[in-house]
Amino acid sequence: MRRPADDDNALAWQSDALCAQTDPEAFFPEKGGSTRDAKRICSSCEVRAECLEYALQNDERFGIWGGLSERERRKLKRRAS
């Protein structure tokens, strides 16, 4: 269980995310659009694991999070259950 002070910092990782310094449209492409640029950025991001964990815990259904697309995250969740 988290302490209240931890809740204040739960999203602190976002300030270190490379996507915060990039065009957000790359991470939320139109249906059928390329995810290559976003995934390339994620691959060198130091908070990739935190980002993916956040997306899985919060059931993010759109965009690239932690280097994975919506479909890839769904597959990961199915394998984990």
C-alpha positions, -999 to 999 in steps of 0.1 A, spaced: 0 0 0 13 34 -9 17 62 16 0 96 7 34 111 0 41 84 -26 8 93 -43 20 128 -49 50 114 -68 32 85 -85 36 103 -119 69 119 -113 84 96 -139 65 115 -166 89 145 -163 118 122 -174 99 106 -203 113 113 -237 78 116 -252 73 147 -230 98 164 -253 84 150 -285 53 157 -307 25 138 -290 9 129 -323 36 104 -329 23 85 -298 -13 87 -308 -14 79 -345 -45 76 -365 -59 41 -370 -35 23 -394 -8 50 -389 28 42 -382 40 36 -346 76 32 -357 88 67 -345 71 64 -312 85 30 -305 120 41 -315 118 69 -289 104 46 -263 133 21 -269 158 45 -255 136 60 -227 148 55 -192 113 54 -178 98 30 -203 90 3 -176 72 29 -154 52 41 -185 42 6 -194 32 -2 -159 11 29 -157 -7 21 -189 -14 -15 -178 -27 -4 -144 -49 24 -158 -61 4 -188 -49 30 -213 -66 20 -245 -51 45 -269 -16 54 -280 19 40 -275 28 35 -238 61 19 -227 69 10 -263 37 -10 -269 6 -4 -289 -29 -9 -276 -30 -44 -293 4 -53 -278 -7 -43 -244 -39 -63 -246 -19 -94 -256 5 -88 -227 -24 -86 -203 -40 -118 -216 -7 -137 -213 -3 -124 -177 -38 -136 -166 
